[in-house]
Amino acid sequence: MPAIVGVAQVISLGSSSVFHIGDVYKIMPFSSAKTFSGAGSFNTGESLVVHNNNLSNTNTNDSDGIDQGIVLNA
């Protein structure tokens, strides 16, 4: 079913962003990244309350060595 979209204003997009309005057949990334962070690192808000975050360990061991590729995304 076709989508009817009104006005959309985009100020800026990052290099790995996806901007999607309406119907789409396929969305594929052109870049990838792996991020390691501790507990609560990406929490946002005005009055944030975090409980039971006394011992935070981030496991950065990647035993497989190769992640899913994006070679055929074009």
CHARMM-style PDB file with segment names, atoms N, HN, CA, C and O in Angstrom:
ATOM      1  N   MET     1       0.841  -1.172   0.000  1.00  0.00      PROA
ATOM      2  CA  MET     1       0.000   0.000   0.000  1.00  0.00      PROA
ATOM      3  C   MET     1       0.891   1.240   0.000  1.00  0.00      PROA
ATOM      4  O   MET     1       1.794   1.345   0.829  1.00  0.00      PROA
ATOM      5  N   PRO     2       0.660   2.149  -0.884  1.00  0.00      PROA
ATOM      6  CA  PRO     2       1.497   3.361  -0.952  1.00  0.00      PROA
ATOM      7  C   PRO     2       1.342   4.227   0.298  1.00  0.00      PROA
ATOM      8  O   PRO     2       0.271   4.303   0.901  1.00  0.00      PROA
ATOM      9  N   ALA     3       2.421   4.861   0.655  1.00  0.00      PROA
ATOM     10  HN  ALA     3       3.290   4.800   0.165  1.00  0.00      PROA
ATOM     11  CA  ALA     3       2.412   5.755   1.804  1.00  0.00      PROA
ATOM     12  C   ALA     3       2.213   7.186   1.336  1.00  0.00      PROA
ATOM     13  O   ALA     3       2.765   7.600   0.317  1.00  0.00      PROA
ATOM     14  N   ILE     4       1.425   7.932   2.082  1.00  0.00      PROA
ATOM     15  HN  ILE     4       0.976   7.595   2.910  1.00  0.00      PROA
ATOM     16  CA  ILE     4       1.235   9.350   1.811  1.00  0.00      PROA
ATOM     17  C   ILE     4       1.991  10.102   2.896  1.00  0.00      PROA
ATOM     18  O   ILE     4       1.660  10.008   4.078  1.00  0.00      PROA
ATOM     19  N   VAL     5       3.008  10.845   2.485  1.00  0.00      PROA
ATOM     20  HN  VAL     5       3.277  10.921   1.525  1.00  0.00      PROA
ATOM     21  CA  VAL     5       3.889  11.509   3.427  1.00  0.00      PROA
ATOM     22  C   VAL     5       3.766  13.011   3.250  1.00  0.00      PROA
ATOM     23  O   VAL     5       3.741  13.518   2.128  1.00  0.00      PROA
ATOM     24  N   GLY     6       3.691  13.716   4.368  1.00  0.00      PROA
ATOM     25  HN  GLY     6       3.711  13.304   5.279  1.00  0.00      PROA
ATOM     26  CA  GLY     6       3.635  15.171   4.328  1.00  0.00      PROA
ATOM     27  C   GLY     6       5.026  15.763   4.239  1.00  0.00      PROA
ATOM     28  O   GLY     6       5.933  15.153   3.673  1.00  0.00      PROA
ATOM     29  N   VAL     7       5.194  16.930   4.788  1.00  0.00      PROA
ATOM     30  HN  VAL     7       4.457  17.425   5.248  1.00  0.00      PROA
ATOM     31  CA  VAL     7       6.461  17.641   4.740  1.00  0.00      PROA
ATOM     32  C   VAL     7       7.435  17.032   5.747  1.00  0.00      PROA
ATOM     33  O   VAL     7       7.065  16.734   6.883  1.00  0.00      PROA
ATOM     34  N   ALA     8       8.672  16.852   5.319  1.00  0.00      PROA
ATOM     35  HN  ALA     8       8.973  17.094   4.396  1.00  0.00      PROA
ATOM     36  CA  ALA     8       9.734  16.374   6.209  1.00  0.00      PROA
ATOM     37  C   ALA     8      10.946  17.273   6.026  1.00  0.00      PROA
ATOM     38  O   ALA     8      11.377  17.521   4.900  1.00  0.00      PROA
ATOM     39  N   GLN     9      11.492  17.758   7.128  1.00  0.00      PROA
ATOM     40  HN  GLN     9      11.141  17.557   8.042  1.00  0.00      PROA
ATOM     41  CA  GLN     9      12.686  18.600   7.077  1.00  0.00      PROA
ATOM     42  C   GLN     9      13.840  17.849   7.715  1.00  0.00      PROA
ATOM     43  O   GLN     9      13.777  17.480   8.887  1.00  0.00      PROA
ATOM     44  N   VAL    10      14.891  17.625   6.946  1.00  0.00      PROA
ATOM     45  HN  VAL    10      14.942  17.925   5.993  1.00  0.00      PROA
ATOM     46  CA  VAL    10      16.080  16.936   7.432  1.00  0.00      PROA
ATOM     47  C   VAL    10      17.200  17.959   7.495  1.00  0.00      PROA
ATOM     48  O   VAL    10      17.589  18.526   6.474  1.00  0.00      PROA
ATOM     49  N   ILE    11      17.710  18.193   8.676  1.00  0.00      PROA
ATOM     50  HN  ILE    11      17.394  17.732   9.505  1.00  0.00      PROA
ATOM     51  CA  ILE    11      18.789  19.157   8.854  1.00  0.00      PROA
ATOM     52  C   ILE    11      20.124  18.540   8.456  1.00  0.00      PROA
ATOM     53  O   ILE    11      20.879  19.146   7.696  1.00  0.00      PROA
ATOM     54  N   SER    12      20.422  17.359   8.950  1.00  0.00      PROA
ATOM     55  HN  SER    12      19.808  16.866   9.567  1.00  0.00      PROA
ATOM     56  CA  SER    12      21.678  16.697   8.585  1.00  0.00      PROA
ATOM     57  C   SER    12      21.551  15.206   8.838  1.00  0.00      PROA
ATOM     58  O   SER    12      20.737  14.765   9.650  1.00  0.00      PROA
ATOM     59  N   LEU    13      22.366  14.439   8.131  1.00  0.00      PROA
ATOM     60  HN  LEU    13      23.026  14.797   7.471  1.00  0.00      PROA
ATOM     61  CA  LEU    13      22.450  12.997   8.317  1.00  0.00      PROA
ATOM     62  C   LEU    13      23.916  12.617   8.440  1.00  0.00      PROA
ATOM     63  O   LEU    13      24.772  13.193   7.769  1.00  0.00      PROA
ATOM     64  N   GLY    14      24.199  11.660   9.286  1.00  0.00      PROA
ATOM     65  HN  GLY    14      23.503  11.192   9.831  1.00  0.00      PROA
ATOM     66  CA  GLY    14      25.562  11.166   9.427  1.00  0.00      PROA
ATOM     67  C   GLY    14      25.940  10.277   8.254  1.00  0.00      PROA
ATOM     68  O   GLY    14      25.094   9.927   7.432  1.00  0.00      PROA
ATOM     69  N   SER    15      27.206   9.917   8.180  1.00  0.00      PROA
ATOM     70  HN  SER    15      27.894  10.202   8.848  1.00  0.00      PROA
ATOM     71  CA  SER    15      27.682   9.129   7.042  1.00  0.00      PROA
ATOM     72  C   SER    15      27.123   7.717   7.030  1.00  0.00      PROA
ATOM     73  O   SER    15      27.076   7.092   5.970  1.00  0.00      PROA
ATOM     74  N   SER    16      26.701   7.196   8.167  1.00  0.00      PROA
ATOM     75  HN  SER    16      26.739   7.703   9.028  1.00  0.00      PROA
ATOM     76  CA  SER    16      26.140   5.845   8.201  1.00  0.00      PROA
ATOM     77  C   SER    16      24.657   5.862   8.582  1.00  0.00      PROA
ATOM     78  O   SER    16      24.146   4.878   9.116  1.00  0.00      PROA
ATOM     79  N   SER    17      23.970   6.963   8.314  1.00  0.00      PROA
ATOM     80  HN  SER    17      24.385   7.763   7.881  1.00  0.00      PROA
ATOM     81  CA  SER    17      22.564   7.099   8.674  1.00  0.00      PROA
ATOM     82  C   SER    17      21.655   6.518   7.608  1.00  0.00      PROA
ATOM     83  O   SER    17      22.055   6.315   6.462  1.00  0.00      PROA
ATOM     84  N   VAL    18      20.420   6.255   8.015  1.00  0.00      PROA
ATOM     85  HN  VAL    18      20.095   6.420   8.946  1.00  0.00      PROA
ATOM     86  CA  VAL    18      19.380   5.805   7.099  1.00  0.00      PROA
ATOM     87  C   VAL    18      18.200   6.733   7.277  1.00  0.00      PROA
ATOM     88  O   VAL    18      17.706   6.910   8.391  1.00  0.00      PROA
ATOM     89  N   PHE    19      17.744   7.326   6.188  1.00  0.00      PROA
ATOM     90  HN  PHE    19      18.145   7.182   5.284  1.00  0.00      PROA
ATOM     91  CA  PHE    19      16.553   8.176   6.208  1.00  0.00      PROA
ATOM     92  C   PHE    19      15.512   7.505   5.342  1.00  0.00      PROA
ATOM     93  O   PHE    19      15.710   7.353   4.137  1.00  0.00      PROA
ATOM     94  N   HSD    20      14.404   7.103   5.942  1.00  0.00      PROA
ATOM     95  HN  HSD    20      14.244   7.227   6.922  1.00  0.00      PROA
ATOM     96  CA  HSD    20      13.403   6.304   5.236  1.00  0.00      PROA
ATOM     97  C   HSD    20      12.028   6.929   5.411  1.00  0.00      PROA
ATOM     98  O   HSD    20      11.571   7.143   6.534  1.00  0.00      PROA
ATOM     99  N   ILE    21      11.377   7.217   4.300  1.00  0.00      PROA
ATOM    100  HN  ILE    21      11.749   7.043   3.388  1.00  0.00      PROA
ATOM    101  CA  ILE    21       9.995   7.692   4.319  1.00  0.00      PROA
ATOM    102  C   ILE    21       9.221   6.875   3.296  1.00  0.00      PROA
ATOM    103  O   ILE    21       9.641   6.748   2.146  1.00  0.00      PROA
ATOM    104  N   GLY    22       8.101   6.329   3.714  1.00  0.00      PROA
ATOM    105  HN  GLY    22       7.760   6.433   4.648  1.00  0.00      PROA
ATOM    106  CA  GLY    22       7.241   5.614   2.780  1.00  0.00      PROA
ATOM    107  C   GLY    22       7.681   4.177   2.557  1.00  0.00      PROA
ATOM    108  O   GLY    22       8.352   3.574   3.394  1.00  0.00      PROA
ATOM    109  N   ASP    23       7.283   3.639   1.397  1.00  0.00      PROA
ATOM    110  HN  ASP    23       6.737   4.128   0.717  1.00  0.00      PROA
ATOM    111  CA  ASP    23       7.563   2.253   1.067  1.00  0.00      PROA
ATOM    112  C   ASP    23       9.029   2.083   0.689  1.00  0.00      PROA
ATOM    113  O   ASP    23       9.649   2.980   0.120  1.00  0.00      PROA
ATOM    114  N   VAL    24       9.558   0.931   1.012  1.00  0.00      PROA
ATOM    115  HN  VAL    24       9.053   0.201   1.474  1.00  0.00      PROA
ATOM    116  CA  VAL    24      10.954   0.649   0.692  1.00  0.00      PROA
ATOM    117  C   VAL    24      11.081  -0.838   0.383  1.00  0.00      PROA
ATOM    118  O   VAL    24      10.404  -1.663   0.997  1.00  0.00      PROA
ATOM    119  N   TYR    25      11.943  -1.178  -0.563  1.00  0.00      PROA
ATOM    120  HN  TYR    25      12.492  -0.508  -1.062  1.00  0.00      PROA
ATOM    121  CA  TYR    25      12.187  -2.577  -0.910  1.00  0.00      PROA
ATOM    122  C   TYR    25      13.297  -3.160  -0.050  1.00  0.00      PROA
ATOM    123  O   TYR    25      13.162  -4.258   0.490  1.00  0.00      PROA
ATOM    124  N   LYS    26      14.391  -2.426   0.074  1.00  0.00      PROA
ATOM    125  HN  LYS    26      14.501  -1.534  -0.364  1.00  0.00      PROA
ATOM    126  CA  LYS    26      15.541  -2.968   0.783  1.00  0.00      PROA
ATOM    127  C   LYS    26      16.367  -1.823   1.378  1.00  0.00      PROA
ATOM    128  O   LYS    26      16.617  -0.826   0.700  1.00  0.00      PROA
ATOM    129  N   ILE    27      16.793  -1.957   2.640  1.00  0.00      PROA
ATOM    130  HN  ILE    27      16.590  -2.767   3.191  1.00  0.00      PROA
ATOM    131  CA  ILE    27      17.692  -1.003   3.282  1.00  0.00      PROA
ATOM    132  C   ILE    27      18.929  -1.771   3.714  1.00  0.00      PROA
ATOM    133  O   ILE    27      18.836  -2.727   4.483  1.00  0.00      PROA
ATOM    134  N   MET    28      20.100  -1.347   3.214  1.00  0.00      PROA
ATOM    135  HN  MET    28      20.176  -0.570   2.590  1.00  0.00      PROA
ATOM    136  CA  MET    28      21.342  -2.044   3.527  1.00  0.00      PROA
ATOM    137  C   MET    28      22.396  -1.050   3.983  1.00  0.00      PROA
ATOM    138  O   MET    28      22.492   0.047   3.432  1.00  0.00      PROA
ATOM    139  N   PRO    29      23.191  -1.420   4.983  1.00  0.00      PROA
ATOM    140  CA  PRO    29      24.263  -0.523   5.437  1.00  0.00      PROA
ATOM    141  C   PRO    29      25.449  -0.513   4.476  1.00  0.00      PROA
ATOM    142  O   PRO    29      25.746  -1.520   3.833  1.00  0.00      PROA
ATOM    143  N   PHE    30      26.126   0.634   4.384  1.00  0.00      PROA
ATOM    144  HN  PHE    30      25.886   1.452   4.907  1.00  0.00      PROA
ATOM    145  CA  PHE    30      27.343   0.756   3.596  1.00  0.00      PROA
ATOM    146  C   PHE    30      28.580   0.736   4.485  1.00  0.00      PROA
ATOM    147  O   PHE    30      29.699   0.636   3.982  1.00  0.00      PROA
ATOM    148  N   SER    31      28.395   0.827   5.787  1.00  0.00      PROA
ATOM    149  HN  SER    31      27.486   0.908   6.196  1.00  0.00      PROA
ATOM    150  CA  SER    31      29.516   0.764   6.721  1.00  0.00      PROA
ATOM    151  C   SER    31      29.051   0.060   7.989  1.00  0.00      PROA
ATOM    152  O   SER    31      27.853  -0.051   8.251  1.00  0.00      PROA
ATOM    153  N   SER    32      30.006  -0.408   8.763  1.00  0.00      PROA
ATOM    154  HN  SER    32      30.979  -0.318   8.551  1.00  0.00      PROA
ATOM    155  CA  SER    32      29.674  -1.077  10.010  1.00  0.00      PROA
ATOM    156  C   SER    32      30.708  -0.705  11.069  1.00  0.00      PROA
ATOM    157  O   SER    32      31.814  -0.269  10.749  1.00  0.00      PROA
ATOM    158  N   ALA    33      30.334  -0.884  12.323  1.00  0.00      PROA
ATOM    159  HN  ALA    33      29.436  -1.239  12.583  1.00  0.00      PROA
ATOM    160  CA  ALA    33      31.232  -0.574  13.432  1.00  0.00      PROA
ATOM    161  C   ALA    33      30.882  -1.474  14.605  1.00  0.00      PROA
ATOM    162  O   ALA    33      29.748  -1.939  14.727  1.00  0.00      PROA
ATOM    163  N   LYS    34      31.848  -1.712  15.457  1.00  0.00      PROA
ATOM    164  HN  LYS    34      32.768  -1.334  15.359  1.00  0.00      PROA
ATOM    165  CA  LYS    34      31.627  -2.482  16.670  1.00  0.00      PROA
ATOM    166  C   LYS    34      31.944  -1.573  17.852  1.00  0.00      PROA
ATOM    167  O   LYS    34      33.011  -0.962  17.906  1.00  0.00      PROA
ATOM    168  N   THR    35      31.014  -1.487  18.795  1.00  0.00      PROA
ATOM    169  HN  THR    35      30.146  -1.983  18.751  1.00  0.00      PROA
ATOM    170  CA  THR    35      31.171  -0.592  19.930  1.00  0.00      PROA
ATOM    171  C   THR    35      31.121  -1.387  21.224  1.00  0.00      PROA
ATOM    172  O   THR    35      30.201  -2.177  21.437  1.00  0.00      PROA
ATOM    173  N   PHE    36      32.093  -1.184  22.073  1.00  0.00      PROA
ATOM    174  HN  PHE    36      32.841  -0.542  21.900  1.00  0.00      PROA
ATOM    175  CA  PHE    36      32.106  -1.786  23.401  1.00  0.00      PROA
ATOM    176  C   PHE    36      31.898  -0.671  24.416  1.00  0.00      PROA
ATOM    177  O   PHE    36      32.548   0.371  24.337  1.00  0.00      PROA
ATOM    178  N   SER    37      31.001  -0.880  25.363  1.00  0.00      PROA
ATOM    179  HN  SER    37      30.473  -1.727  25.428  1.00  0.00      PROA
ATOM    180  CA  SER    37      30.790   0.127  26.398  1.00  0.00      PROA
ATOM    181  C   SER    37      30.289  -0.555  27.664  1.00  0.00      PROA
ATOM    182  O   SER    37      29.740  -1.655  27.609  1.00  0.00      PROA
ATOM    183  N   GLY    38      30.476   0.089  28.779  1.00  0.00      PROA
ATOM    184  HN  GLY    38      30.922   0.983  28.824  1.00  0.00      PROA
ATOM    185  CA  GLY    38      30.062  -0.458  30.056  1.00  0.00      PROA
ATOM    186  C   GLY    38      28.581  -0.246  30.321  1.00  0.00      PROA
ATOM    187  O   GLY    38      27.876   0.388  29.535  1.00  0.00      PROA
ATOM    188  N   ALA    39      28.132  -0.779  31.424  1.00  0.00      PROA
ATOM    189  HN  ALA    39      28.705  -1.294  32.062  1.00  0.00      PROA
ATOM    190  CA  ALA    39      26.728  -0.679  31.800  1.00  0.00      PROA
ATOM    191  C   ALA    39      26.332   0.778  32.011  1.00  0.00      PROA
ATOM    192  O   ALA    39      27.013   1.511  32.728  1.00  0.00      PROA
ATOM    193  N   GLY    40      25.246   1.195  31.394  1.00  0.00      PROA
ATOM    194  HN  GLY    40      24.693   0.600  30.811  1.00  0.00      PROA
ATOM    195  CA  GLY    40      24.749   2.549  31.545  1.00  0.00      PROA
ATOM    196  C   GLY    40      25.448   3.587  30.702  1.00  0.00      PROA
ATOM    197  O   GLY    40      25.206   4.779  30.895  1.00  0.00      PROA
ATOM    198  N   SER    41      26.297   3.198  29.781  1.00  0.00      PROA
ATOM    199  HN  SER    41      26.494   2.231  29.623  1.00  0.00      PROA
ATOM    200  CA  SER    41      27.064   4.171  28.999  1.00  0.00      PROA
ATOM    201  C   SER    41      26.207   4.989  28.051  1.00  0.00      PROA
ATOM    202  O   SER    41      26.508   6.159  27.812  1.00  0.00      PROA
ATOM    203  N   PHE    42      25.154   4.413  27.509  1.00  0.00      PROA
ATOM    204  HN  PHE    42      24.910   3.463  27.703  1.00  0.00      PROA
ATOM    205  CA  PHE    42      24.327   5.113  26.529  1.00  0.00      PROA
ATOM    206  C   PHE    42      23.000   5.578  27.105  1.00  0.00      PROA
ATOM    207  O   PHE    42      22.077   5.877  26.347  1.00  0.00      PROA
ATOM    208  N   ASN    43      22.881   5.647  28.421  1.00  0.00      PROA
ATOM    209  HN  ASN    43      23.631   5.405  29.036  1.00  0.00      PROA
ATOM    210  CA  ASN    43      21.655   6.154  29.030  1.00  0.00      PROA
ATOM    211  C   ASN    43      21.543   7.657  28.805  1.00  0.00      PROA
ATOM    212  O   ASN    43      22.524   8.385  28.954  1.00  0.00      PROA
ATOM    213  N   THR    44      20.363   8.117  28.451  1.00  0.00      PROA
ATOM    214  HN  THR    44      19.566   7.525  28.330  1.00  0.00      PROA
ATOM    215  CA  THR    44      20.125   9.547  28.268  1.00  0.00      PROA
ATOM    216  C   THR    44      18.834   9.940  28.979  1.00  0.00      PROA
ATOM    217  O   THR    44      17.965   9.101  29.214  1.00  0.00      PROA
ATOM    218  N   GLY    45      18.718  11.192  29.311  1.00  0.00      PROA
ATOM    219  HN  GLY    45      19.423  11.874  29.121  1.00  0.00      PROA
ATOM    220  CA  GLY    45      17.501  11.682  29.941  1.00  0.00      PROA
ATOM    221  C   GLY    45      17.798  12.773  30.946  1.00  0.00      PROA
ATOM    222  O   GLY    45      18.953  13.015  31.296  1.00  0.00      PROA
ATOM    223  N   GLU    46      16.746  13.432  31.410  1.00  0.00      PROA
ATOM    224  HN  GLU    46      15.807  13.235  31.126  1.00  0.00      PROA
ATOM    225  CA  GLU    46      16.911  14.530  32.352  1.00  0.00      PROA
ATOM    226  C   GLU    46      17.101  14.048  33.783  1.00  0.00      PROA
ATOM    227  O   GLU    46      17.991  14.532  34.483  1.00  0.00      PROA
ATOM    228  N   SER    47      16.284  13.110  34.226  1.00  0.00      PROA
ATOM    229  HN  SER    47      15.561  12.717  33.657  1.00  0.00      PROA
ATOM    230  CA  SER    47      16.386  12.633  35.613  1.00  0.00      PROA
ATOM    231  C   SER    47      16.569  11.120  35.584  1.00  0.00      PROA
ATOM    232  O   SER    47      15.629  10.369  35.840  1.00  0.00      PROA
ATOM    233  N   LEU    48      17.765  10.687  35.276  1.00  0.00      PROA
ATOM    234  HN  LEU    48      18.529  11.297  35.068  1.00  0.00      PROA
ATOM    235  CA  LEU    48      18.070   9.272  35.116  1.00  0.00      PROA
ATOM    236  C   LEU    48      18.429   8.654  36.461  1.00  0.00      PROA
ATOM    237  O   LEU    48      19.223   9.211  37.218  1.00  0.00      PROA
ATOM    238  N   VAL    49      17.838   7.498  36.750  1.00  0.00      PROA
ATOM    239  HN  VAL    49      17.192   7.045  36.134  1.00  0.00      PROA
ATOM    240  CA  VAL    49      18.134   6.762  37.974  1.00  0.00      PROA
ATOM    241  C   VAL    49      18.575   5.362  37.565  1.00  0.00      PROA
ATOM    242  O   VAL    49      17.813   4.629  36.935  1.00  0.00      PROA
ATOM    243  N   VAL    50      19.807   4.989  37.922  1.00  0.00      PROA
ATOM    244  HN  VAL    50      20.426   5.585  38.434  1.00  0.00      PROA
ATOM    245  CA  VAL    50      20.342   3.665  37.597  1.00  0.00      PROA
ATOM    246  C   VAL    50      20.524   2.894  38.893  1.00  0.00      PROA
ATOM    247  O   VAL    50      21.177   3.370  39.822  1.00  0.00      PROA
ATOM    248  N   HSD    51      19.947   1.707  38.952  1.00  0.00      PROA
ATOM    249  HN  HSD    51      19.417   1.320  38.198  1.00  0.00      PROA
ATOM    250  CA  HSD    51      20.032   0.866  40.149  1.00  0.00      PROA
ATOM    251  C   HSD    51      20.967  -0.315  39.889  1.00  0.00      PROA
ATOM    252  O   HSD    51      21.037  -0.827  38.772  1.00  0.00      PROA
ATOM    253  N   ASN    52      21.667  -0.729  40.904  1.00  0.00      PROA
ATOM    254  HN  ASN    52      21.611  -0.313  41.811  1.00  0.00      PROA
ATOM    255  CA  ASN    52      22.494  -1.938  40.891  1.00  0.00      PROA
ATOM    256  C   ASN    52      23.524  -1.927  39.769  1.00  0.00      PROA
ATOM    257  O   ASN    52      23.588  -2.869  38.979  1.00  0.00      PROA
ATOM    258  N   ASN    53      24.318  -0.887  39.690  1.00  0.00      PROA
ATOM    259  HN  ASN    53      24.266  -0.121  40.331  1.00  0.00      PROA
ATOM    260  CA  ASN    53      25.394  -0.790  38.710  1.00  0.00      PROA
ATOM    261  C   ASN    53      26.733  -0.658  39.449  1.00  0.00      PROA
ATOM    262  O   ASN    53      27.574   0.167  39.089  1.00  0.00      PROA
ATOM    263  N   ASN    54      26.912  -1.472  40.471  1.00  0.00      PROA
ATOM    264  HN  ASN    54      26.230  -2.142  40.764  1.00  0.00      PROA
ATOM    265  CA  ASN    54      28.103  -1.360  41.310  1.00  0.00      PROA
ATOM    266  C   ASN    54      29.355  -1.867  40.611  1.00  0.00      PROA
ATOM    267  O   ASN    54      30.370  -1.171  40.596  1.00  0.00      PROA
ATOM    268  N   LEU    55      29.309  -3.047  40.040  1.00  0.00      PROA
ATOM    269  HN  LEU    55      28.484  -3.613  40.053  1.00  0.00      PROA
ATOM    270  CA  LEU    55      30.457  -3.635  39.360  1.00  0.00      PROA
ATOM    271  C   LEU    55      30.148  -3.715  37.865  1.00  0.00      PROA
ATOM    272  O   LEU    55      29.313  -4.515  37.443  1.00  0.00      PROA
ATOM    273  N   SER    56      30.809  -2.900  37.081  1.00  0.00      PROA
ATOM    274  HN  SER    56      31.487  -2.250  37.424  1.00  0.00      PROA
ATOM    275  CA  SER    56      30.573  -2.879  35.636  1.00  0.00      PROA
ATOM    276  C   SER    56      31.820  -3.365  34.917  1.00  0.00      PROA
ATOM    277  O   SER    56      32.858  -2.706  34.956  1.00  0.00      PROA
ATOM    278  N   ASN    57      31.725  -4.503  34.268  1.00  0.00      PROA
ATOM    279  HN  ASN    57      30.881  -5.039  34.236  1.00  0.00      PROA
ATOM    280  CA  ASN    57      32.811  -5.045  33.465  1.00  0.00      PROA
ATOM    281  C   ASN    57      32.341  -5.164  32.023  1.00  0.00      PROA
ATOM    282  O   ASN    57      31.246  -5.665  31.769  1.00  0.00      PROA
ATOM    283  N   THR    58      33.147  -4.714  31.086  1.00  0.00      PROA
ATOM    284  HN  THR    58      34.037  -4.307  31.292  1.00  0.00      PROA
ATOM    285  CA  THR    58      32.807  -4.808  29.674  1.00  0.00      PROA
ATOM    286  C   THR    58      33.668  -5.890  29.035  1.00  0.00      PROA
ATOM    287  O   THR    58      34.895  -5.795  29.032  1.00  0.00      PROA
ATOM    288  N   ASN    59      33.026  -6.910  28.501  1.00  0.00      PROA
ATOM    289  HN  ASN    59      32.029  -6.988  28.504  1.00  0.00      PROA
ATOM    290  CA  ASN    59      33.726  -8.008  27.861  1.00  0.00      PROA
ATOM    291  C   ASN    59      34.021  -7.619  26.410  1.00  0.00      PROA
ATOM    292  O   ASN    59      33.098  -7.504  25.603  1.00  0.00      PROA
ATOM    293  N   THR    60      35.285  -7.419  26.075  1.00  0.00      PROA
ATOM    294  HN  THR    60      36.035  -7.513  26.731  1.00  0.00      PROA
ATOM    295  CA  THR    60      35.673  -7.053  24.714  1.00  0.00      PROA
ATOM    296  C   THR    60      36.294  -8.224  23.972  1.00  0.00      PROA
ATOM    297  O   THR    60      36.874  -8.035  22.903  1.00  0.00      PROA
ATOM    298  N   ASN    61      36.187  -9.424  24.513  1.00  0.00      PROA
ATOM    299  HN  ASN    61      35.716  -9.577  25.381  1.00  0.00      PROA
ATOM    300  CA  ASN    61      36.728 -10.606  23.846  1.00  0.00      PROA
ATOM    301  C   ASN    61      35.821 -10.981  22.672  1.00  0.00      PROA
ATOM    302  O   ASN    61      34.626 -11.212  22.856  1.00  0.00      PROA
ATOM    303  N   ASP    62      36.390 -11.039  21.467  1.00  0.00      PROA
ATOM    304  HN  ASP    62      37.361 -10.851  21.317  1.00  0.00      PROA
ATOM    305  CA  ASP    62      35.644 -11.422  20.271  1.00  0.00      PROA
ATOM    306  C   ASP    62      36.290 -12.680  19.717  1.00  0.00      PROA
ATOM    307  O   ASP    62      37.219 -12.601  18.913  1.00  0.00      PROA
ATOM    308  N   SER    63      35.807 -13.833  20.140  1.00  0.00      PROA
ATOM    309  HN  SER    63      35.052 -13.897  20.793  1.00  0.00      PROA
ATOM    310  CA  SER    63      36.470 -15.088  19.818  1.00  0.00      PROA
ATOM    311  C   SER    63      36.309 -15.500  18.358  1.00  0.00      PROA
ATOM    312  O   SER    63      37.168 -16.206  17.831  1.00  0.00      PROA
ATOM    313  N   ASP    64      35.230 -15.078  17.687  1.00  0.00      PROA
ATOM    314  HN  ASP    64      34.533 -14.503  18.115  1.00  0.00      PROA
ATOM    315  CA  ASP    64      35.054 -15.509  16.297  1.00  0.00      PROA
ATOM    316  C   ASP    64      35.955 -14.750  15.327  1.00  0.00      PROA
ATOM    317  O   ASP    64      36.323 -15.302  14.290  1.00  0.00      PROA
ATOM    318  N   GLY    65      36.321 -13.514  15.626  1.00  0.00      PROA
ATOM    319  HN  GLY    65      36.022 -13.066  16.468  1.00  0.00      PROA
ATOM    320  CA  GLY    65      37.265 -12.761  14.794  1.00  0.00      PROA
ATOM    321  C   GLY    65      36.674 -12.137  13.552  1.00  0.00      PROA
ATOM    322  O   GLY    65      37.162 -11.100  13.103  1.00  0.00      PROA
ATOM    323  N   ILE    66      35.639 -12.730  12.976  1.00  0.00      PROA
ATOM    324  HN  ILE    66      35.243 -13.572  13.341  1.00  0.00      PROA
ATOM    325  CA  ILE    66      35.023 -12.189  11.759  1.00  0.00      PROA
ATOM    326  C   ILE    66      33.534 -12.027  12.018  1.00  0.00      PROA
ATOM    327  O   ILE    66      32.865 -12.967  12.447  1.00  0.00      PROA
ATOM    328  N   ASP    67      33.020 -10.834  11.756  1.00  0.00      PROA
ATOM    329  HN  ASP    67      33.564 -10.071  11.408  1.00  0.00      PROA
ATOM    330  CA  ASP    67      31.594 -10.573  11.903  1.00  0.00      PROA
ATOM    331  C   ASP    67      30.926 -10.614  10.539  1.00  0.00      PROA
ATOM    332  O   ASP    67      31.585 -10.825   9.521  1.00  0.00      PROA
ATOM    333  N   GLN    68      29.613 -10.411  10.525  1.00  0.00      PROA
ATOM    334  HN  GLN    68      29.078 -10.240  11.352  1.00  0.00      PROA
ATOM    335  CA  GLN    68      28.871 -10.437   9.268  1.00  0.00      PROA
ATOM    336  C   GLN    68      29.360  -9.323   8.357  1.00  0.00      PROA
ATOM    337  O   GLN    68      29.450  -8.169   8.777  1.00  0.00      PROA
ATOM    338  N   GLY    69      29.674  -9.658   7.122  1.00  0.00      PROA
ATOM    339  HN  GLY    69      29.602 -10.596   6.781  1.00  0.00      PROA
ATOM    340  CA  GLY    69      30.206  -8.691   6.179  1.00  0.00      PROA
ATOM    341  C   GLY    69      29.142  -7.880   5.471  1.00  0.00      PROA
ATOM    342  O   GLY    69      27.966  -8.245   5.470  1.00  0.00      PROA
ATOM    343  N   ILE    70      29.559  -6.775   4.868  1.00  0.00      PROA
ATOM    344  HN  ILE    70      30.514  -6.479   4.868  1.00  0.00      PROA
ATOM    345  CA  ILE    70      28.651  -5.922   4.099  1.00  0.00      PROA
ATOM    346  C   ILE    70      29.173  -5.749   2.682  1.00  0.00      PROA
ATOM    347  O   ILE    70      28.906  -4.733   2.040  1.00  0.00      PROA
ATOM    348  N   VAL    71      29.919  -6.738   2.189  1.00  0.00      PROA
ATOM    349  HN  VAL    71      30.136  -7.563   2.711  1.00  0.00      PROA
ATOM    350  CA  VAL    71      30.598  -6.641   0.899  1.00  0.00      PROA
ATOM    351  C   VAL    71      29.616  -6.480  -0.246  1.00  0.00      PROA
ATOM    352  O   VAL    71      29.870  -5.685  -1.151  1.00  0.00      PROA
ATOM    353  N   LEU    72      28.511  -7.199  -0.242  1.00  0.00      PROA
ATOM    354  HN  LEU    72      28.305  -7.845   0.493  1.00  0.00      PROA
ATOM    355  CA  LEU    72      27.575  -7.184  -1.374  1.00  0.00      PROA
ATOM    356  C   LEU    72      26.522  -6.088  -1.280  1.00  0.00      PROA
ATOM    357  O   LEU    72      25.643  -6.020  -2.140  1.00  0.00      PROA
ATOM    358  N   ASN    73      26.581  -5.229  -0.268  1.00  0.00      PROA
ATOM    359  HN  ASN    73      27.295  -5.285   0.430  1.00  0.00      PROA
ATOM    360  CA  ASN    73      25.621  -4.131  -0.151  1.00  0.00      PROA
ATOM    361  C   ASN    73      26.049  -2.987  -1.047  1.00  0.00      PROA
ATOM    362  O   ASN    73      27.095  -2.375  -0.830  1.00  0.00      PROA
ATOM    363  N   ALA    74      25.251  -2.703  -2.042  1.00  0.00      PROA
ATOM    364  HN  ALA    74      24.401  -3.200  -2.219  1.00  0.00      PROA
ATOM    365  CA  ALA    74      25.571  -1.622  -2.964  1.00  0.00      PROA
ATOM    366  C   ALA    74      24.335  -0.876  -3.372  1.00  0.00      PROA
ATOM    367  OT1 ALA    74      24.416   0.074  -4.151  1.00  0.00      PROA
TER     368      ALA     74
END
